[in-house]
């Protein structure tokens, strides 16, 4: 391993270490999703996945 990979690994570990408490706080203070919202999320995810598949097919 060269020094660049070691430095990158240390920086990624530090980033996770510093962001973890804030992410935990955000999860505790966020509102809970209602049953009707999950359908909208699924529709958006399917649309994005379909667009990515379309782009991949256009490149081939």
mmCIF file of the N, C-alpha and C atoms, coordinates in Angstrom:
data_MODEL
# 
_entry.id   MODEL 
# 
loop_
_atom_site.group_PDB 
_atom_site.id 
_atom_site.type_symbol 
_atom_site.label_atom_id 
_atom_site.label_alt_id 
_atom_site.label_comp_id 
_atom_site.label_asym_id 
_atom_site.label_entity_id 
_atom_site.label_seq_id 
_atom_site.pdbx_PDB_ins_code 
_atom_site.Cartn_x 
_atom_site.Cartn_y 
_atom_site.Cartn_z 
_atom_site.occupancy 
_atom_site.B_iso_or_equiv 
_atom_site.pdbx_formal_charge 
_atom_site.auth_seq_id 
_atom_site.auth_comp_id 
_atom_site.auth_asym_id 
_atom_site.auth_atom_id 
_atom_site.pdbx_PDB_model_num 
ATOM 1   N N  . UNK A 1 1  ? 0.850   -1.188 0.000   1.00 0.00 ? 1  UNK A N  1 
ATOM 2   C CA . UNK A 1 1  ? 0.000   0.000  0.000   1.00 0.00 ? 1  UNK A CA 1 
ATOM 3   C C  . UNK A 1 1  ? 0.886   1.239  0.000   1.00 0.00 ? 1  UNK A C  1 
ATOM 4   N N  . UNK A 1 2  ? 0.530   2.161  -0.826  1.00 0.00 ? 2  UNK A N  1 
ATOM 5   C CA . UNK A 1 2  ? 1.295   3.390  -0.815  1.00 0.00 ? 2  UNK A CA 1 
ATOM 6   C C  . UNK A 1 2  ? 0.664   4.391  0.146   1.00 0.00 ? 2  UNK A C  1 
ATOM 7   N N  . UNK A 1 3  ? 1.329   5.508  0.334   1.00 0.00 ? 3  UNK A N  1 
ATOM 8   C CA . UNK A 1 3  ? 0.895   6.485  1.327   1.00 0.00 ? 3  UNK A CA 1 
ATOM 9   C C  . UNK A 1 3  ? -0.427  7.135  0.957   1.00 0.00 ? 3  UNK A C  1 
ATOM 10  N N  . UNK A 1 4  ? -0.755  7.184  -0.319  1.00 0.00 ? 4  UNK A N  1 
ATOM 11  C CA . UNK A 1 4  ? -2.011  7.801  -0.757  1.00 0.00 ? 4  UNK A CA 1 
ATOM 12  C C  . UNK A 1 4  ? -3.213  6.967  -0.305  1.00 0.00 ? 4  UNK A C  1 
ATOM 13  N N  . UNK A 1 5  ? -3.123  5.656  -0.421  1.00 0.00 ? 5  UNK A N  1 
ATOM 14  C CA . UNK A 1 5  ? -4.217  4.785  0.004   1.00 0.00 ? 5  UNK A CA 1 
ATOM 15  C C  . UNK A 1 5  ? -4.383  4.825  1.516   1.00 0.00 ? 5  UNK A C  1 
ATOM 16  N N  . UNK A 1 6  ? -3.272  4.847  2.226   1.00 0.00 ? 6  UNK A N  1 
ATOM 17  C CA . UNK A 1 6  ? -3.331  4.904  3.691   1.00 0.00 ? 6  UNK A CA 1 
ATOM 18  C C  . UNK A 1 6  ? -3.952  6.225  4.139   1.00 0.00 ? 6  UNK A C  1 
ATOM 19  N N  . UNK A 1 7  ? -3.535  7.330  3.524   1.00 0.00 ? 7  UNK A N  1 
ATOM 20  C CA . UNK A 1 7  ? -4.101  8.631  3.862   1.00 0.00 ? 7  UNK A CA 1 
ATOM 21  C C  . UNK A 1 7  ? -5.579  8.710  3.553   1.00 0.00 ? 7  UNK A C  1 
ATOM 22  N N  . UNK A 1 8  ? -5.986  8.157  2.432   1.00 0.00 ? 8  UNK A N  1 
ATOM 23  C CA . UNK A 1 8  ? -7.406  8.152  2.079   1.00 0.00 ? 8  UNK A CA 1 
ATOM 24  C C  . UNK A 1 8  ? -8.224  7.340  3.074   1.00 0.00 ? 8  UNK A C  1 
ATOM 25  N N  . UNK A 1 9  ? -7.700  6.207  3.475   1.00 0.00 ? 9  UNK A N  1 
ATOM 26  C CA . UNK A 1 9  ? -8.402  5.364  4.450   1.00 0.00 ? 9  UNK A CA 1 
ATOM 27  C C  . UNK A 1 9  ? -8.546  6.080  5.786   1.00 0.00 ? 9  UNK A C  1 
ATOM 28  N N  . UNK A 1 10 ? -7.507  6.783  6.202   1.00 0.00 ? 10 UNK A N  1 
ATOM 29  C CA . UNK A 1 10 ? -7.574  7.528  7.470   1.00 0.00 ? 10 UNK A CA 1 
ATOM 30  C C  . UNK A 1 10 ? -8.607  8.648  7.375   1.00 0.00 ? 10 UNK A C  1 
ATOM 31  N N  . UNK A 1 11 ? -8.619  9.371  6.258   1.00 0.00 ? 11 UNK A N  1 
ATOM 32  C CA . UNK A 1 11 ? -9.585  10.462 6.094   1.00 0.00 ? 11 UNK A CA 1 
ATOM 33  C C  . UNK A 1 11 ? -11.021 9.952  6.025   1.00 0.00 ? 11 UNK A C  1 
ATOM 34  N N  . UNK A 1 12 ? -11.249 8.834  5.357   1.00 0.00 ? 12 UNK A N  1 
ATOM 35  C CA . UNK A 1 12 ? -12.603 8.258  5.300   1.00 0.00 ? 12 UNK A CA 1 
ATOM 36  C C  . UNK A 1 12 ? -13.049 7.822  6.693   1.00 0.00 ? 12 UNK A C  1 
ATOM 37  N N  . UNK A 1 13 ? -12.136 7.202  7.445   1.00 0.00 ? 13 UNK A N  1 
ATOM 38  C CA . UNK A 1 13 ? -12.464 6.801  8.815   1.00 0.00 ? 13 UNK A CA 1 
ATOM 39  C C  . UNK A 1 13 ? -12.781 8.001  9.692   1.00 0.00 ? 13 UNK A C  1 
ATOM 40  N N  . UNK A 1 14 ? -12.008 9.085  9.555   1.00 0.00 ? 14 UNK A N  1 
ATOM 41  C CA . UNK A 1 14 ? -12.259 10.296 10.338  1.00 0.00 ? 14 UNK A CA 1 
ATOM 42  C C  . UNK A 1 14 ? -13.594 10.921 9.956   1.00 0.00 ? 14 UNK A C  1 
ATOM 43  N N  . UNK A 1 15 ? -13.928 10.914 8.667   1.00 0.00 ? 15 UNK A N  1 
ATOM 44  C CA . UNK A 1 15 ? -15.196 11.473 8.226   1.00 0.00 ? 15 UNK A CA 1 
ATOM 45  C C  . UNK A 1 15 ? -16.368 10.704 8.842   1.00 0.00 ? 15 UNK A C  1 
ATOM 46  N N  . UNK A 1 16 ? -16.287 9.385  8.818   1.00 0.00 ? 16 UNK A N  1 
ATOM 47  C CA . UNK A 1 16 ? -17.351 8.563  9.416   1.00 0.00 ? 16 UNK A CA 1 
ATOM 48  C C  . UNK A 1 16 ? -17.438 8.825  10.916  1.00 0.00 ? 16 UNK A C  1 
ATOM 49  N N  . UNK A 1 17 ? -16.299 8.932  11.562  1.00 0.00 ? 17 UNK A N  1 
ATOM 50  C CA . UNK A 1 17 ? -16.256 9.167  13.005  1.00 0.00 ? 17 UNK A CA 1 
ATOM 51  C C  . UNK A 1 17 ? -16.908 10.496 13.372  1.00 0.00 ? 17 UNK A C  1 
ATOM 52  N N  . UNK A 1 18 ? -16.645 11.542 12.591  1.00 0.00 ? 18 UNK A N  1 
ATOM 53  C CA . UNK A 1 18 ? -17.206 12.854 12.898  1.00 0.00 ? 18 UNK A CA 1 
ATOM 54  C C  . UNK A 1 18 ? -18.664 12.989 12.484  1.00 0.00 ? 18 UNK A C  1 
ATOM 55  N N  . UNK A 1 19 ? -19.097 12.297 11.451  1.00 0.00 ? 19 UNK A N  1 
ATOM 56  C CA . UNK A 1 19 ? -20.472 12.424 10.983  1.00 0.00 ? 19 UNK A CA 1 
ATOM 57  C C  . UNK A 1 19 ? -21.457 11.519 11.721  1.00 0.00 ? 19 UNK A C  1 
ATOM 58  N N  . UNK A 1 20 ? -20.977 10.466 12.357  1.00 0.00 ? 20 UNK A N  1 
ATOM 59  C CA . UNK A 1 20 ? -21.860 9.499  13.012  1.00 0.00 ? 20 UNK A CA 1 
ATOM 60  C C  . UNK A 1 20 ? -22.772 10.120 14.066  1.00 0.00 ? 20 UNK A C  1 
ATOM 61  N N  . UNK A 1 21 ? -22.270 10.951 15.006  1.00 0.00 ? 21 UNK A N  1 
ATOM 62  C CA . UNK A 1 21 ? -23.183 11.519 16.017  1.00 0.00 ? 21 UNK A CA 1 
ATOM 63  C C  . UNK A 1 21 ? -24.262 12.417 15.406  1.00 0.00 ? 21 UNK A C  1 
ATOM 64  N N  . UNK A 1 22 ? -23.902 13.183 14.391  1.00 0.00 ? 22 UNK A N  1 
ATOM 65  C CA . UNK A 1 22 ? -24.889 14.064 13.746  1.00 0.00 ? 22 UNK A CA 1 
ATOM 66  C C  . UNK A 1 22 ? -25.948 13.251 13.009  1.00 0.00 ? 22 UNK A C  1 
ATOM 67  N N  . UNK A 1 23 ? -25.541 12.196 12.333  1.00 0.00 ? 23 UNK A N  1 
ATOM 68  C CA . UNK A 1 23 ? -26.505 11.341 11.638  1.00 0.00 ? 23 UNK A CA 1 
ATOM 69  C C  . UNK A 1 23 ? -27.440 10.666 12.636  1.00 0.00 ? 23 UNK A C  1 
ATOM 70  N N  . UNK A 1 24 ? -26.912 10.245 13.763  1.00 0.00 ? 24 UNK A N  1 
ATOM 71  C CA . UNK A 1 24 ? -27.744 9.615  14.793  1.00 0.00 ? 24 UNK A CA 1 
ATOM 72  C C  . UNK A 1 24 ? -28.775 10.605 15.331  1.00 0.00 ? 24 UNK A C  1 
ATOM 73  N N  . UNK A 1 25 ? -28.363 11.849 15.562  1.00 0.00 ? 25 UNK A N  1 
ATOM 74  C CA . UNK A 1 25 ? -29.277 12.875 16.046  1.00 0.00 ? 25 UNK A CA 1 
ATOM 75  C C  . UNK A 1 25 ? -30.360 13.173 15.009  1.00 0.00 ? 25 UNK A C  1 
ATOM 76  N N  . UNK A 1 26 ? -29.976 13.256 13.744  1.00 0.00 ? 26 UNK A N  1 
ATOM 77  C CA . UNK A 1 26 ? -30.955 13.527 12.687  1.00 0.00 ? 26 UNK A CA 1 
ATOM 78  C C  . UNK A 1 26 ? -31.985 12.404 12.590  1.00 0.00 ? 26 UNK A C  1 
ATOM 79  N N  . UNK A 1 27 ? -31.557 11.164 12.747  1.00 0.00 ? 27 UNK A N  1 
ATOM 80  C CA . UNK A 1 27 ? -32.495 10.044 12.689  1.00 0.00 ? 27 UNK A CA 1 
ATOM 81  C C  . UNK A 1 27 ? -33.471 10.064 13.862  1.00 0.00 ? 27 UNK A C  1 
ATOM 82  N N  . UNK A 1 28 ? -33.005 10.479 15.029  1.00 0.00 ? 28 UNK A N  1 
ATOM 83  C CA . UNK A 1 28 ? -33.879 10.520 16.203  1.00 0.00 ? 28 UNK A CA 1 
ATOM 84  C C  . UNK A 1 28 ? -34.903 11.646 16.111  1.00 0.00 ? 28 UNK A C  1 
ATOM 85  N N  . UNK A 1 29 ? -34.530 12.769 15.498  1.00 0.00 ? 29 UNK A N  1 
ATOM 86  C CA . UNK A 1 29 ? -35.409 13.931 15.455  1.00 0.00 ? 29 UNK A CA 1 
ATOM 87  C C  . UNK A 1 29 ? -36.272 14.003 14.195  1.00 0.00 ? 29 UNK A C  1 
ATOM 88  N N  . UNK A 1 30 ? -36.087 13.094 13.256  1.00 0.00 ? 30 UNK A N  1 
ATOM 89  C CA . UNK A 1 30 ? -36.874 13.146 12.023  1.00 0.00 ? 30 UNK A CA 1 
ATOM 90  C C  . UNK A 1 30 ? -38.281 12.606 12.269  1.00 0.00 ? 30 UNK A C  1 
ATOM 91  N N  . UNK A 1 31 ? -39.202 13.027 11.422  1.00 0.00 ? 31 UNK A N  1 
ATOM 92  C CA . UNK A 1 31 ? -40.576 12.545 11.564  1.00 0.00 ? 31 UNK A CA 1 
ATOM 93  C C  . UNK A 1 31 ? -40.703 11.166 10.927  1.00 0.00 ? 31 UNK A C  1 
ATOM 94  N N  . UNK A 1 32 ? -41.673 10.426 11.374  1.00 0.00 ? 32 UNK A N  1 
ATOM 95  C CA . UNK A 1 32 ? -41.901 9.083  10.849  1.00 0.00 ? 32 UNK A CA 1 
ATOM 96  C C  . UNK A 1 32 ? -42.697 9.158  9.551   1.00 0.00 ? 32 UNK A C  1 
ATOM 97  N N  . UNK A 1 33 ? -42.389 8.276  8.640   1.00 0.00 ? 33 UNK A N  1 
ATOM 98  C CA . UNK A 1 33 ? -43.071 8.259  7.350   1.00 0.00 ? 33 UNK A CA 1 
ATOM 99  C C  . UNK A 1 33 ? -44.466 7.658  7.507   1.00 0.00 ? 33 UNK A C  1 
ATOM 100 N N  . UNK A 1 34 ? -45.389 8.203  6.747   1.00 0.00 ? 34 UNK A N  1 
ATOM 101 C CA . UNK A 1 34 ? -46.753 7.690  6.744   1.00 0.00 ? 34 UNK A CA 1 
ATOM 102 C C  . UNK A 1 34 ? -46.872 6.626  5.663   1.00 0.00 ? 34 UNK A C  1 
ATOM 103 N N  . UNK A 1 35 ? -47.869 5.732  5.774   1.00 0.00 ? 35 UNK A N  1 
ATOM 104 C CA . UNK A 1 35 ? -47.984 4.634  4.803   1.00 0.00 ? 35 UNK A CA 1 
ATOM 105 C C  . UNK A 1 35 ? -48.107 5.086  3.349   1.00 0.00 ? 35 UNK A C  1 
ATOM 106 N N  . UNK A 1 36 ? -48.755 6.185  3.069   1.00 0.00 ? 36 UNK A N  1 
ATOM 107 C CA . UNK A 1 36 ? -48.938 6.629  1.701   1.00 0.00 ? 36 UNK A CA 1 
ATOM 108 C C  . UNK A 1 36 ? -47.668 7.169  1.042   1.00 0.00 ? 36 UNK A C  1 
ATOM 109 N N  . UNK A 1 37 ? -46.684 7.526  1.834   1.00 0.00 ? 37 UNK A N  1 
ATOM 110 C CA . UNK A 1 37 ? -45.462 8.117  1.296   1.00 0.00 ? 37 UNK A CA 1 
ATOM 111 C C  . UNK A 1 37 ? -44.554 7.079  0.649   1.00 0.00 ? 37 UNK A C  1 
ATOM 112 N N  . UNK A 1 38 ? -44.638 5.835  1.073   1.00 0.00 ? 38 UNK A N  1 
ATOM 113 C CA . UNK A 1 38 ? -43.730 4.817  0.543   1.00 0.00 ? 38 UNK A CA 1 
ATOM 114 C C  . UNK A 1 38 ? -43.995 4.520  -0.922  1.00 0.00 ? 38 UNK A C  1 
ATOM 115 N N  . UNK A 1 39 ? -45.242 4.636  -1.351  1.00 0.00 ? 39 UNK A N  1 
ATOM 116 C CA . UNK A 1 39 ? -45.554 4.423  -2.760  1.00 0.00 ? 39 UNK A CA 1 
ATOM 117 C C  . UNK A 1 39 ? -44.895 5.476  -3.640  1.00 0.00 ? 39 UNK A C  1 
ATOM 118 N N  . UNK A 1 40 ? -44.881 6.715  -3.175  1.00 0.00 ? 40 UNK A N  1 
ATOM 119 C CA . UNK A 1 40 ? -44.240 7.790  -3.930  1.00 0.00 ? 40 UNK A CA 1 
ATOM 120 C C  . UNK A 1 40 ? -42.740 7.570  -4.034  1.00 0.00 ? 40 UNK A C  1 
ATOM 121 N N  . UNK A 1 41 ? -42.128 7.141  -2.957  1.00 0.00 ? 41 UNK A N  1 
ATOM 122 C CA . UNK A 1 41 ? -40.686 6.873  -2.964  1.00 0.00 ? 41 UNK A CA 1 
ATOM 123 C C  . UNK A 1 41 ? -40.374 5.745  -3.940  1.00 0.00 ? 41 UNK A C  1 
ATOM 124 N N  . UNK A 1 42 ? -41.165 4.707  -3.921  1.00 0.00 ? 42 UNK A N  1 
ATOM 125 C CA . UNK A 1 42 ? -40.944 3.574  -4.823  1.00 0.00 ? 42 UNK A CA 1 
ATOM 126 C C  . UNK A 1 42 ? -41.095 4.000  -6.280  1.00 0.00 ? 42 UNK A C  1 
ATOM 127 N N  . UNK A 1 43 ? -42.085 4.840  -6.565  1.00 0.00 ? 43 UNK A N  1 
ATOM 128 C CA . UNK A 1 43 ? -42.292 5.319  -7.926  1.00 0.00 ? 43 UNK A CA 1 
ATOM 129 C C  . UNK A 1 43 ? -41.083 6.131  -8.419  1.00 0.00 ? 43 UNK A C  1 
ATOM 130 N N  . UNK A 1 44 ? -40.553 6.993  -7.588  1.00 0.00 ? 44 UNK A N  1 
ATOM 131 C CA . UNK A 1 44 ? -39.391 7.799  -7.961  1.00 0.00 ? 44 UNK A CA 1 
ATOM 132 C C  . UNK A 1 44 ? -38.171 6.914  -8.180  1.00 0.00 ? 44 UNK A C  1 
ATOM 133 N N  . UNK A 1 45 ? -37.952 5.933  -7.298  1.00 0.00 ? 45 UNK A N  1 
ATOM 134 C CA . UNK A 1 45 ? -36.809 5.029  -7.454  1.00 0.00 ? 45 UNK A CA 1 
ATOM 135 C C  . UNK A 1 45 ? -36.912 4.213  -8.734  1.00 0.00 ? 45 UNK A C  1 
ATOM 136 N N  . UNK A 1 46 ? -38.107 3.754  -9.057  1.00 0.00 ? 46 UNK A N  1 
ATOM 137 C CA . UNK A 1 46 ? -38.292 3.006  -10.300 1.00 0.00 ? 46 UNK A CA 1 
ATOM 138 C C  . UNK A 1 46 ? -38.062 3.889  -11.526 1.00 0.00 ? 46 UNK A C  1 
ATOM 139 N N  . UNK A 1 47 ? -38.483 5.140  -11.446 1.00 0.00 ? 47 UNK A N  1 
ATOM 140 C CA . UNK A 1 47 ? -38.260 6.059  -12.562 1.00 0.00 ? 47 UNK A CA 1 
ATOM 141 C C  . UNK A 1 47 ? -36.768 6.309  -12.774 1.00 0.00 ? 47 UNK A C  1 
ATOM 142 N N  . UNK A 1 48 ? -36.030 6.501  -11.699 1.00 0.00 ? 48 UNK A N  1 
ATOM 143 C CA . UNK A 1 48 ? -34.583 6.720  -11.807 1.00 0.00 ? 48 UNK A CA 1 
ATOM 144 C C  . UNK A 1 48 ? -33.898 5.469  -12.343 1.00 0.00 ? 48 UNK A C  1 
ATOM 145 N N  . UNK A 1 49 ? -34.272 4.299  -11.841 1.00 0.00 ? 49 UNK A N  1 
ATOM 146 C CA . UNK A 1 49 ? -33.677 3.050  -12.329 1.00 0.00 ? 49 UNK A CA 1 
ATOM 147 C C  . UNK A 1 49 ? -33.990 2.844  -13.811 1.00 0.00 ? 49 UNK A C  1 
ATOM 148 N N  . UNK A 1 50 ? -35.203 3.148  -14.220 1.00 0.00 ? 50 UNK A N  1 
ATOM 149 C CA . UNK A 1 50 ? -35.559 3.025  -15.623 1.00 0.00 ? 50 UNK A CA 1 
ATOM 150 C C  . UNK A 1 50 ? -34.762 3.980  -16.504 1.00 0.00 ? 50 UNK A C  1 
ATOM 151 N N  . UNK A 1 51 ? -34.527 5.192  -16.015 1.00 0.00 ? 51 UNK A N  1 
ATOM 152 C CA . UNK A 1 51 ? -33.731 6.161  -16.769 1.00 0.00 ? 51 UNK A CA 1 
ATOM 153 C C  . UNK A 1 51 ? -32.290 5.689  -16.905 1.00 0.00 ? 51 UNK A C  1 
ATOM 154 N N  . UNK A 1 52 ? -31.733 5.119  -15.849 1.00 0.00 ? 52 UNK A N  1 
ATOM 155 C CA . UNK A 1 52 ? -30.364 4.599  -15.906 1.00 0.00 ? 52 UNK A CA 1 
ATOM 156 C C  . UNK A 1 52 ? -30.278 3.444  -16.900 1.00 0.00 ? 52 UNK A C  1 
ATOM 157 N N  . UNK A 1 53 ? -31.256 2.564  -16.880 1.00 0.00 ? 53 UNK A N  1 
ATOM 158 C CA . UNK A 1 53 ? -31.274 1.448  -17.836 1.00 0.00 ? 53 UNK A CA 1 
ATOM 159 C C  . UNK A 1 53 ? -31.363 1.984  -19.261 1.00 0.00 ? 53 UNK A C  1 
ATOM 160 N N  . UNK A 1 54 ? -32.188 2.996  -19.487 1.00 0.00 ? 54 UNK A N  1 
ATOM 161 C CA . UNK A 1 54 ? -32.299 3.609  -20.805 1.00 0.00 ? 54 UNK A CA 1 
ATOM 162 C C  . UNK A 1 54 ? -30.957 4.180  -21.259 1.00 0.00 ? 54 UNK A C  1 
ATOM 163 N N  . UNK A 1 55 ? -30.263 4.879  -20.371 1.00 0.00 ? 55 UNK A N  1 
ATOM 164 C CA . UNK A 1 55 ? -28.957 5.438  -20.735 1.00 0.00 ? 55 UNK A CA 1 
ATOM 165 C C  . UNK A 1 55 ? -27.948 4.355  -21.062 1.00 0.00 ? 55 UNK A C  1 
ATOM 166 N N  . UNK A 1 56 ? -27.953 3.267  -20.288 1.00 0.00 ? 56 UNK A N  1 
ATOM 167 C CA . UNK A 1 56 ? -27.016 2.163  -20.550 1.00 0.00 ? 56 UNK A CA 1 
ATOM 168 C C  . UNK A 1 56 ? -27.320 1.530  -21.897 1.00 0.00 ? 56 UNK A C  1 
ATOM 169 N N  . UNK A 1 57 ? -28.594 1.348  -22.213 1.00 0.00 ? 57 UNK A N  1 
ATOM 170 C CA . UNK A 1 57 ? -28.962 0.749  -23.496 1.00 0.00 ? 57 UNK A CA 1 
ATOM 171 C C  . UNK A 1 57 ? -28.597 1.656  -24.672 1.00 0.00 ? 57 UNK A C  1 
ATOM 172 N N  . UNK A 1 58 ? -28.664 2.975  -24.477 1.00 0.00 ? 58 UNK A N  1 
ATOM 173 C CA . UNK A 1 58 ? -28.304 3.903  -25.541 1.00 0.00 ? 58 UNK A CA 1 
ATOM 174 C C  . UNK A 1 58 ? -26.793 3.883  -25.822 1.00 0.00 ? 58 UNK A C  1 
ATOM 175 N N  . UNK A 1 59 ? -25.997 3.639  -24.807 1.00 0.00 ? 59 UNK A N  1 
ATOM 176 C CA . UNK A 1 59 ? -24.548 3.621  -24.976 1.00 0.00 ? 59 UNK A CA 1 
ATOM 177 C C  . UNK A 1 59 ? -24.090 2.365  -25.708 1.00 0.00 ? 59 UNK A C  1 
ATOM 178 N N  . UNK A 1 60 ? -24.741 1.273  -25.445 1.00 0.00 ? 60 UNK A N  1 
ATOM 179 C CA . UNK A 1 60 ? -24.364 0.001  -26.086 1.00 0.00 ? 60 UNK A CA 1 
ATOM 180 C C  . UNK A 1 60 ? -24.702 0.083  -27.496 1.00 0.00 ? 60 UNK A C  1 
# 
